[in-house]
Amino acid sequence: MSTKQTLTPEDWINAAFKLLTSSGPKSIRVDFLCRELGVTKGSFYWHFTDLAGLQAAMVEHWRRVATSDVIASMVSPELTPRDLFIRFIENILHVSPREFGGPMTEVAIRHWAAGDEAVQSVVRDADNERLAFLTLQMRGAGLTGPEARSRATLIYATLVGLKQLTGEPALPRMDIPGFVDAMLSPATLAAPAPVSEAQLETL
C-alpha cells in the first residue's frame, strides 16, 4: 500500500484528474481520492493544506502542461511556420490516455470552469496565451493585422471544437497538414466572374 511518504503531489493531481474526467468536478473529494489511492486522509494532508489547494494545483498543472510547455516546445529556428502549426495542433490534440485524465481532460476542465470562477480564470488565461501565440505565428507567416488574428482564432476555435468531439467514433481523422495549408493560404480571393445574360436565362 502506498504511504504519504511514497506518494507525490503529482500522484494526487493525477488521481484527481481521473475522477474529474470520469465523474465530474463534484467527485474531487478527499475520501474518494484516498479510496482511489489506497491511503488514509492523513496522506492527503501531508501534501495539501485542503481540497482547494489540490484543485488550484490541478488547474495550474493543466495550464502548464497543455499550454506553456507546448508553446515552449515550439521554439525552434528549424521549424517553418507550416511545420510549427502542424506540430502545435498535433500536440494539443494527441494526449496520452494514461496521464492526468487523458484526452478528455480539457473538455472536463471547461465543464468545471462553467461553474467555478477560479477555474474559469485559469482557462481564460490559457485561451489568451494560446491565441496570442497563434496570432504571433500567423504574423510570422506573412499575415498582418486583423487577418492574422482572425485566422488564429479560427484555428483555435477548431481545436477547441475537436477536443469537445474527442472519442466520437464517427469523426474522421483530421487532415492536419491540409487544414494548416488552408489557414496559411493568401488572404485575397479572386473577384467573381460576371454572369452573362445567357447564364441568367438558365437559372
N, C-alpha and C positions, 0 to 999 in steps of 0.2 A: 504493500500500500504506500502511496506517496505521502510524504510528510511536508510540513511547512518549510523545512529546510531545503528539500529537493525540488519543490515546485518553484517556478519563477513567475514574475508578474505577467510575462508573455503567455504562460500556460493558462492563467486565469482569463486573460484577454481572449485567447483562442477559444476557450470553453464558452465564454460569454457570447462571442460571435456565433458559435454553433447554435446556441439557444436562440439568439436573435433571428437567425435565418430560418430556423425550423419552427419557432413558435411565437415570434414577435417580441417587441420590447418589454412587455409585461412579464415575460418569462425570465428576464435577467434578475434573478433573486439569489441571495446568498445561499439559501438552503438548496435550491436547485443546482447551483454551481458546485456546492460541496458534494452533493449526491453524484453529480457527473464525474467529479474528480476523485471521489472516494476518500474525502478528508473531512475533518471537523471544521466548524466555523472559526476556530482559533487560527487555522491555517490561512483563511482568507484575511483576517485582520492582521496577520503578520506582514502582509504586503500592502493592504489598502486600509485607509482610515475608515471608510464607509463605502456604501454602494455607489454613491455619487462620484467618488474618486475613481472607482473602476470604470464607470460609464464615461467619464471625461477622458480617461486613458484610452478607452476603446475608440472614440471618435478621433482623437488626435493620432492614434496609431493608423487608423484608416486614411486620414488625410495625408500623413507622411508617406505611407506605402503606396497608396493609389494615386497620389498626385505629386508631391515634392520629389520622391525618389524616382518616379517615372520621368519627370521633366529633367532631373539631374542626369539621368542615363542617356538623354538625347543630345547632350552637349558633346559634339564630336565634329571636328572640321572635315572629316571624311564623308559625312552624310550629306547627300544632296537634299534640297527641300522635299523632293518626292519621296526619297528613302526615309527621311525623318518623319513625314506624315504617316507613311505606312507602318513604321516601327511603333510610333506613338499609338495608333489605333489598335494595332495587334496587342501591345502591352496592356491597354485599357480593357480590351475585350476578353483576352485569354488569361484567365486567372485559375490557378491550381485549385481543384475541388477539395483539396485536403487542408488548405491553410486559411485560417481566420474566416471561416464561414463559406469560402469558396465563391463561385461566380455570382451567387445571389446576394452577396454582401451589400453591394451598392444599392440594389433595389430595397433591401431591408433597412439600410441606413436612411434612405429618403422617406420611406414609410414612417420610420421612427421620428424623423425631423418634422413631419407634418403635425405632430402633437407635442413637440418638445423644443422650446425656443433656443436652448443651449446647443442642442444638436443641429438645429436649423442654421444657427450662426456659423458653425464649422463647415457645414455643407455649402453654404453660400460662399464662404471664403475659398473652399476648394474649387467651386464653379468659377469664381472670378480668376483664380490662379491659372486654371486650365485654359480659360477663354483668352486671357491675356497672352499666354504662351502661344496659343494657336494663331492669334492675331499677329503677333510679332513674326511668326514663321511665314505667314501669308505675305507680310510686307517684305520679308527676305526673299520670297519667291517672285517678287515684282509687282504684286498688287498693292494699291495705295488707298488711303482714305477710307470712306465708308465701305468700299468693295471688299477690302481686306477683313474688316470687322464682320461684314455680312456673311462672307464665306466661312470664316472661322466659326461663327455662330451656327451656321448650317451643319458644319462638321460635328460640332459639339452636340447639337440637338439630335443628330443621327446617332451618335454614340450613346447618349442617354436613353434614347428610344430602344436601341438594340439591347442595352443592358436590361431594360424592362421586359424584353422578349426572350431573355436567356432561358433556355430549356424548352422552348416551343419546338416540338418535333417537326412541324410543317414549315418552319422558317428555313429557307435555303441559306447555305453558307455565303456570307457577304464577299463579293469581289472587291477586296480592299484596294488593290492597285488600280482597278478600273474606276472606283469611286474617287480616289485621290487624283487621278488624271482629269476627271471631270471637274473637280474642285479647283484645279490649277490651270484649267484652260483659259484662254483670253476672255476678258470680260465683255468685249464688244461683240455684238451679234449683227449678222448681215441684215440689211434692210430688206423687207419682204418685196418680192417681185410684184409689179402691178398686175391686177386681174383684168384680163381683156373682156370685151363685150361678149365674145363667143363663149368664154368660160362662164360668165354670169348667166348666160342663157341655159347652161347645162345644170345649174344649181337648183 
